[in-house]
Amino acid sequence: MTVKIIGLLAVLLCGPPPLATTMAVSSESTGQDSQVVTGTLEELDMSKMGGKIKTDLGQTVAFTIQNPDLFKGLSVGEHVAIRIDDKGQAIKVMATILPELPVPELPVPKK
């Protein structure tokens, strides 16, 4: 049992960074500077063409909406990943299934 837990922790600690972190994307691949933010859709106001996402790490990120079709079928409370350009505009929206949570701290062994 202990070996399985240690193995799982090793995979979690050595694996790729969680999606909840903001990832920079090179401007060459998208034609503009952008970042991907993953979290819960906290606010979506089509009359003001804007919204907010609360990341899995608790930060709130505001964005503007240029293409309302990107948010068709989505509602507040859903877990999403949004690509946001350097002007704060949502340029791509992807629904996600499970939130990425921070890796828990390991307990300090008692001597």
N, C-alpha and C positions, 0 to 999 in steps of 0.2 A: 504494500500500500504506500509506504513512504517513498519507495523507488518511483512509483508512478507519479506521485505529487512532485518530486524533485525533477523528474523528466518533463512534466508539464510546465513547471516553472522555468526550466531551461529553454524550452521552446518559446515560451512567452517573452522571456528576457532577450533571447538572441534573434527573434524573428524580426520582420519588417516593422517600421514604426506604425502605430495605430492610425487609422483614418481620421481620428478626431483631431490630429494635429493639422495645422495649416501647412500645405505643401506648396512650395514655389514651383512654377512651371516656366520653362524657358520661353522667351518671347519668340524664338525661332519656330517652336512647334505649334503655337497658336496664333502667331502674328501680332500678339500683344501680351503685355505682362498680365498674369492672372494667378489666382490661388484657388485651391479647392478647400471649402469649409464643410465639415460634416457635423450634423447635429439635429436638433428638433426644431421644426418650423414653428416659431413662436408668434409671429405676426405676419399677416398677408393682407394688404390693403390695396385692392385693385383700383379704387377711386383715387388714391394718392400715388399709385404705381410704385409701391415700395413694400418692404418687409424686413423681418428680423429672424435670425436663426440663433438658437442657443446651442453652443458647441457642447460636446460630451464632457469637456473640461470646465464648463460653466461660464464661458465668455459669451457675450452677446455681440453679434456682428450684424450691422444694418446693410441693406442693399437696395438698389433701385431696380425697377422692372422695365425693360424696353420691349419685351415680347411676352405678353400675357399668356400665350399658348404654352410657354415653358411650364407654367404652373397649373395647366388644365388637369383636373382630376385630383389635385393635391389639396389638403386642408391643414389648418393649424393643428399641431400635435404630431404630425407625421415625421418620421426620421428621414432626412434627405442629405444629399451631398450637392453643394452648389458651387459651380465655378464662377468666381467673381473677378471682373477685370480691374485694372488699376484705377478706374473711375468709380468703382463701387457698383457697377451694373452686373446683374446676374446674366451670364451668357450661356449657361448650361445647367440643367437640374436633373439629378438622378435620384430616384427613390432607393433607399437602402432598407435592409431587412432588420438588422440588429445593430444597436449602438456599440461602438468600440469604447471600452472602459479603460481607465488607466490601470497599469499593472500594480497590484497591491504590493505594499512593502513586505519584505520577508521578515519573519520574526527572528530576533536575535537569540541564538541558542544559549541556554543557561549552562554555566559551568559547575 
